[in-house]
């Protein structure tokens, strides 16, 4: 049996990265390698070197399992396999594969062998599969009651032959997918501290955009626990963006909200509040050279999230688009993803509710009523004041 | 053993439906019942009656399996269980449960019993679980080598006691979730015929909004296969919206695109084309009293879908928001969902590519260049002409 600890990790990229051409693809791969290195360094995981293979990246490390679990969470990586390296000689490949199978296959297990090959070799991929399969059965097939099952095997042995070397593994761990972080520019992500907005920002990060996290601090309309909560959520998100700025921007918004509550019809409070947030976010996007705003709005989830109100909200801004990555998500789907991301628990901490929410918020606010109410407000003054007093927390 | 065919179906709604209050909840349930009836009628599935239980709906039918599989695809339903009805007397419940277990449990299986109860009964839910569990073990536990496993059993027996009746089942089939179709107003959904836009429109439908499907017909810049393809895709989507209008709107767009290609810088073609589509969609939304526009754009997927270009695109319209439900999806995730929906195959039919796409489309089009180019076009004339020649196909 081989040393039970794999000595390297095979890293695969999503198909979408490979679809890019020339300069774009090279830039993506460079970013991805940088993000991989920074992630391993940040989490204190040892490795010897990172090298490119054909269509893969190889990380040599004696902490291959740990390397795998961290890299599976790097955006742009579609899967990883802790593996054993050997020469591409047929005998070596077969010996190492049988040895790995010895440790991996238990009584009554079914297995399959899959081989990919790049380079010139005196054998085909099919030869490898047949040879490894028959040698495994010969060595301990009867004794353990093993059988081959190409459809849904208990264990899939993988052999990846690349030039003079071969890499043998017994599992493919799903990576998080997406594009390398930093490949798509910047977005302002509005975080309430709740689940939806955290997942929305994460989805934008997954697709490669850097998120400038912004929270509107509505105290005294909510307890201080709201800021504590959003900081905890933002810390989790920052851990997905190793190597990028770990900041959370707090917009003091209590005065603006107070003006809305006292000067305008109460049933319009939520719509007016959100329109103002959008406007401030637009100003921040401009300052931060971001190219869009991401929110956690899901169709129909709350009174402010009816199609009608989203239309009224969106019309408050025109330069920067509002992206709503969880628009079509059910609450249960968002929660499931939140657990995977790690934001579910912090975002479910009690933070109280906004005391400015009226008993009967409008679900079909009329634009002319909204505009009339806004005429009573010093919109520009409110934007300027909030942006001026912006606070930056380092997470 | 009981008649192996269940005689009813227990239908459960998503938690989000229950979160709604008073009038809204009643409206949702009314819509849901109507959509359920129409779906069963459309697919020719027999049932005797549909009745409300506490927090559930019950469908009595001797085609319970067929009813279940169709209702699992009705938006707003979170799960269904084909079930056997009996009285809520303890002996009846236990006898029916043991009988169902007899047919459901094979050699070596593990099982669990779960009970929910509404109403007054001389027993608790726990009593039912214990009694059914021990009677099952007594009857054929030893013979078949059964064991109880509350964590991850092979078979979960479910007992739902409601007043004088009880419903016994052995499986909970996941429903599609979301909100009842028709509960959230209307959206214009732009369909290209490809996977992304089909999934985007479906996600909007899932959250309860009616989608007015619109396709821009760019012939002669693409083969006629493009229209054939989008019709096939739209038919699949219409089957998810039984009881609603089965229409696909075709916007003749060849002349507009020709003007863009001939009058404007070639590298801006795609951005200008999409901005014009957004404008026309906005006009259609107005005419159709829709309250938003849904597209299949995913961040970074194509040259026209960089954050920068999405910003330039979005700024073409201001009255109606552009919703992008697959904004944060990887291609592989969209494809997985497309298979579940049934649009994967029709949307992967060969339809050729748009011949107007330039060799080097701009990924960072400048707004001032875009506006300058548009100054050469008769924007309003193009919108009017397209809207005037709108064709409606019945699917």
HADDOCK unambig.tbl for C-alpha pairs under 7 A between the chains (distance, minus, plus):
assign (segid A and resid 178 and name CA) (segid B and resid 330 and name CA) 5.86 0.50 0.50
assign (segid A and resid 184 and name CA) (segid B and resid 300 and name CA) 6.76 0.50 0.50
assign (segid A and resid 184 and name CA) (segid B and resid 306 and name CA) 6.85 0.50 0.50
assign (segid A and resid 184 and name CA) (segid B and resid 307 and name CA) 6.66 0.50 0.50
assign (segid A and resid 185 and name CA) (segid B and resid 307 and name CA) 6.93 0.50 0.50
assign (segid A and resid 203 and name CA) (segid B and resid 328 and name CA) 5.01 0.50 0.50
assign (segid A and resid 204 and name CA) (segid B and resid 328 and name CA) 5.76 0.50 0.50
assign (segid A and resid 207 and name CA) (segid B and resid 299 and name CA) 6.27 0.50 0.50
assign (segid A and resid 207 and name CA) (segid B and resid 328 and name CA) 6.10 0.50 0.50
assign (segid A and resid 291 and name CA) (segid B and resid 307 and name CA) 5.99 0.50 0.50
assign (segid A and resid 291 and name CA) (segid B and resid 308 and name CA) 5.99 0.50 0.50
assign (segid A and resid 291 and name CA) (segid B and resid 311 and name CA) 6.45 0.50 0.50
assign (segid A and resid 292 and name CA) (segid B and resid 307 and name CA) 6.98 0.50 0.50
assign (segid A and resid 292 and name CA) (segid B and resid 311 and name CA) 6.72 0.50 0.50
assign (segid A and resid 299 and name CA) (segid B and resid 207 and name CA) 6.27 0.50 0.50
assign (segid A and resid 300 and name CA) (segid B and resid 184 and name CA) 6.77 0.50 0.50
assign (segid A and resid 306 and name CA) (segid B and resid 184 and name CA) 6.86 0.50 0.50
assign (segid A and resid 307 and name CA) (segid B and resid 184 and name CA) 6.65 0.50 0.50
assign (segid A and resid 307 and name CA) (segid B and resid 185 and name CA) 6.92 0.50 0.50
assign (segid A and resid 307 and name CA) (segid B and resid 291 and name CA) 6.01 0.50 0.50
assign (segid A and resid 307 and name CA) (segid B and resid 292 and name CA) 6.97 0.50 0.50
assign (segid A and resid 308 and name CA) (segid B and resid 291 and name CA) 5.99 0.50 0.50
assign (segid A and resid 311 and name CA) (segid B and resid 291 and name CA) 6.45 0.50 0.50
assign (segid A and resid 311 and name CA) (segid B and resid 292 and name CA) 6.69 0.50 0.50
assign (segid A and resid 311 and name CA) (segid B and resid 320 and name CA) 5.81 0.50 0.50
assign (segid A and resid 311 and name CA) (segid B and resid 321 and name CA) 5.70 0.50 0.50
assign (segid A and resid 314 and name CA) (segid B and resid 321 and name CA) 5.87 0.50 0.50
assign (segid A and resid 315 and name CA) (segid B and resid 318 and name CA) 5.73 0.50 0.50
assign (segid A and resid 315 and name CA) (segid B and resid 319 and name CA) 5.71 0.50 0.50
assign (segid A and resid 318 and name CA) (segid B and resid 315 and name CA) 5.74 0.50 0.50
assign (segid A and resid 318 and name CA) (segid B and resid 318 and name CA) 5.88 0.50 0.50
assign (segid A and resid 319 and name CA) (segid B and resid 315 and name CA) 5.72 0.50 0.50
assign (segid A and resid 320 and name CA) (segid B and resid 311 and name CA) 5.82 0.50 0.50
assign (segid A and resid 321 and name CA) (segid B and resid 311 and name CA) 5.71 0.50 0.50
assign (segid A and resid 321 and name CA) (segid B and resid 314 and name CA) 5.87 0.50 0.50
assign (segid A and resid 324 and name CA) (segid B and resid 324 and name CA) 6.98 0.50 0.50
assign (segid A and resid 325 and name CA) (segid B and resid 325 and name CA) 6.00 0.50 0.50
assign (segid A and resid 325 and name CA) (segid B and resid 326 and name CA) 6.87 0.50 0.50
assign (segid A and resid 325 and name CA) (segid B and resid 327 and name CA) 5.56 0.50 0.50
assign (segid A and resid 325 and name CA) (segid B and resid 328 and name CA) 5.49 0.50 0.50
assign (segid A and resid 326 and name CA) (segid B and resid 325 and name CA) 6.87 0.50 0.50
assign (segid A and resid 327 and name CA) (segid B and resid 325 and name CA) 5.56 0.50 0.50
assign (segid A and resid 328 and name CA) (segid B and resid 203 and name CA) 5.01 0.50 0.50
assign (segid A and resid 328 and name CA) (segid B and resid 204 and name CA) 5.77 0.50 0.50
assign (segid A and resid 328 and name CA) (segid B and resid 207 and name CA) 6.12 0.50 0.50
assign (segid A and resid 328 and name CA) (segid B and resid 325 and name CA) 5.48 0.50 0.50
assign (segid A and resid 330 and name CA) (segid B and resid 178 and name CA) 5.85 0.50 0.50
